[in-house]
Amino acid sequence: MSNHGKKQPRSGKARKALRAIAACITLAAITVGVFVLFPQEEVMATTDEVAELAAEEVFFEPYQLTRARPVSTVQETVVITKQYTNIHYENEEIPCHTEYVDSAYLPLGQEMTISAGQNAVFSVEVADVQTPEGTSRIELEREQVSYAEDAVVLRGTGESRMSSYSTGFSISSFDESTGAMMVNVDGQSLQVLGAINCNATAYCACSICCGPYASGRTATGTVARYGTIAVDPSIIPYGTRLYIVAADGSFTYGYACAEDCGGAINGCRVDLFFETHSQALGFGRRNCIAYILA
Ligand SMILES: [Zn+2]
């Protein structure tokens, strides 16, 4: 069949048909029909098989089934003439599924794309088939070029008091089973629930910062130390663990815990504790990103 100098069959259907034909030859003893495979090939097939091949539209250029005729008393009148032309490839995309994950740390209704996902793409070999009834388009073969990956989108429920201050941040990975978001900050990987923009000032335990009755104790009774921060507890609840960096990258405060409060610390303001007054002065006031640790 490869000697007539034309294309080899390309479709799974054609290969199946040729296998069927080969099987027919071995079953010649019970063969009831014959059809001619253009132009040199003459093979046997049963009536049912001829009908099946015809129904499946398996023949295409150059394997054009030109004629089928009976070889026994069993009637067989299948005649198929199909011409396949304009064989070409088309890409077909199937949109990926989007998984929505609730986040208490985003405002109600706000969405944040964690992973854009990827559509499944198929390369489809198609052809026009000419029949006495006209031209129609058929698919010869399809091959999957790329596989779908789910898109993941965080959808805010606004349940956390911090949600109204949440900000966009860049997520390096996302664990769909636990909902944990990983962010890369300062070369380390942090597991976070979200992040908030805040305006940060600095203080120490001295009387300038804390007044004449400064005790070194926080509002929650802990001893103030580096990592202690003062918050508005109606916004950032006591006990919240954070990782704080300057938004412009000029300073890393690092791990912190919301343990203290202060008269001027309202809304999304935080006061960062330093061991010495000069360190606090050195920090001054900076816009910061406070990652809310999981
Ligand atoms: Zn001070």
Residues whose N, C-alpha, C, O or C-beta is under 5 A from the ligand:
A	BS01	ZN	Y203 C204 A205 C206 I208 C209 H277
